Amino acid sequence: VRDWFHYREVPRIMSQNVMRDLTACVNSYLDQFNAPFVVEAEEEGFGFRCRFIDGRTMPDPCPDASLLSGGQKVALAIAFRMAIYMCFGAELGLLSLDEPTAYLDEASIGHLGELLQKVGEVARNKGLQILMATHEKEIMPFLDTKIDLGAMKGE
């Protein structure tokens, strides 16, 4: 019984608790980002599904992120990164976003700029610094401090 409890039940219970906390944290950020969806942890396993909250009907079971637009996927990815950071690395004080504009069309990049303003507000409230690497000049106005490495090399 002890082996069953320690090797099977305790890790499962702890994992479910982490998933519950992570889901709540992700949804908190999605709410702050005004996303039209939330995530739900799967009952069995360790996956997430999306559920739209803007009145759209969705198939059952909840769909995966493939139904999200490019901009919504970026919002979800940033919310997950921030949630994981807050759950496991809050004492670091720095969140890194490497090329968050990858694979986005121009409209989605515009939405990312708006999202970055909201992310900046959240970061300031939590005492968090965000370091982002990008090649997209269009989102530069949404950043507080910019370091253009191309200009430093004379490009």
C-alpha positions in Angstrom: 0.0 0.0 0.0 2.8 2.4 0.9 4.5 1.8 -2.5 1.3 2.3 -4.4 0.5 5.5 -2.5 4.1 7.0 -2.8 4.8 6.0 -6.4 1.4 6.4 -7.9 -1.0 8.6 -5.9 1.2 11.3 -4.4 2.8 12.2 -7.8 -0.6 12.2 -9.5 -2.2 14.4 -6.7 0.7 16.8 -6.8 0.6 17.0 -10.6 -3.1 17.7 -10.5 -2.5 20.5 -8.0 0.2 22.0 -10.2 -2.1 21.8 -13.3 -4.9 23.4 -11.3 -2.7 26.3 -10.2 -1.1 26.7 -13.6 -4.6 26.7 -15.3 -5.8 29.4 -12.9 -2.7 31.5 -13.4 -2.9 31.2 -17.2 -6.6 32.2 -17.2 -5.8 35.1 -14.9 -3.3 36.4 -17.6 -5.7 35.7 -20.4 -8.3 37.7 -18.6 -5.9 40.6 -18.2 -5.1 40.3 -21.9 -8.8 40.4 -22.8 -8.6 37.1 -24.5 -11.9 35.7 -25.7 -11.0 32.2 -24.4 -9.8 30.3 -21.3 -7.9 27.1 -20.9 -9.1 24.0 -19.1 -6.9 21.2 -17.8 -7.8 17.8 -19.1 -9.3 15.5 -16.5 -6.9 12.7 -17.3 -3.4 13.4 -18.4 -1.5 16.6 -18.5 -2.9 18.6 -21.4 -5.0 21.7 -21.9 -7.9 22.6 -24.0 -9.4 26.0 -25.0 -12.9 27.2 -24.4 -14.1 30.4 -26.0 -16.0 32.7 -23.7 -17.3 35.1 -26.3 -20.5 33.2 -27.2 -19.1 30.9 -29.9 -20.3 27.4 -29.7 -17.5 24.8 -29.6 -17.5 21.1 -30.3 -17.3 18.7 -27.4 -14.8 18.0 -26.1 -13.1 21.3 -25.9 -10.9 22.0 -28.9 -7.2 22.3 -28.8 -5.3 25.5 -29.7 -5.5 24.8 -33.4 -8.8 26.7 -33.6 -7.1 29.9 -32.3 -5.9 32.6 -34.6 -2.2 33.5 -34.8 -2.6 36.4 -32.4 -4.6 34.3 -30.0 -1.9 31.6 -30.0 0.7 34.2 -29.2 -1.5 35.6 -26.3 -1.9 32.0 -25.0 1.9 31.3 -25.3 2.8 34.5 -23.4 0.2 33.8 -20.8 1.6 30.3 -20.3 5.2 31.6 -20.2 4.2 34.2 -17.5 2.2 31.6 -15.6 5.0 29.1 -15.6 7.4 31.8 -14.6 5.1 32.9 -11.7 4.7 29.3 -10.5 8.3 28.2 -10.8 10.7 31.1 -11.2 9.1 34.3 -9.7 12.3 35.0 -7.7 14.3 35.5 -10.9 12.7 38.8 -11.8 13.2 38.3 -15.6 11.1 36.7 -18.3 12.6 36.1 -21.7 10.5 36.2 -24.9 12.5 35.0 -27.9 10.9 36.0 -31.3 7.3 36.1 -30.1 6.4 37.4 -33.6 7.6 34.2 -35.4 5.0 32.8 -37.8 2.6 35.7 -37.4 0.9 37.6 -40.2 0.9 41.5 -40.1 -2.5 41.7 -38.5 -1.4 39.3 -35.7 1.8 41.3 -35.2 -0.4 44.4 -34.6 -2.4 42.5 -32.0 0.9 41.5 -30.4 1.8 45.1 -30.0 -1.4 45.8 -28.2 -0.8 42.6 -26.1 2.7 43.8 -25.2 1.2 47.0 -23.7 -0.9 44.8 -21.4 2.0 42.5 -20.7 4.1 45.5 -19.7 1.4 46.7 -17.3 1.3 43.2 -15.7 5.1 43.1 -15.5 5.3 46.5 -13.9 2.7 45.5 -11.3 4.6 42.3 -10.4 8.1 43.8 -10.5 9.0 41.7 -13.5 11.4 42.7 -16.3 10.8 41.3 -19.7 13.6 40.7 -22.2 12.5 40.2 -25.8 14.4 39.4 -28.9 12.7 40.3 -32.2 13.4 41.4 -35.7 10.0 43.1 -36.1 10.3 46.8 -36.2 6.5 47.3 -36.0 6.4 46.4 -32.4 9.3 48.6 -31.3 6.9 51.5 -30.3 5.4 49.1 -27.7 8.7 48.5 -25.9 10.0 50.6 -23.1 13.7 50.2 -23.8 15.2 49.2 -27.2 18.7 48.0 -28.0 19.2 47.7 -31.8 22.1 45.3 -32.2 22.1 45.8 -36.0 22.8 49.5 -35.4 25.6 48.6 -33.1 27.3 46.6 -35.8 26.8 49.4 -38.4 24.0 47.6 -40.3 
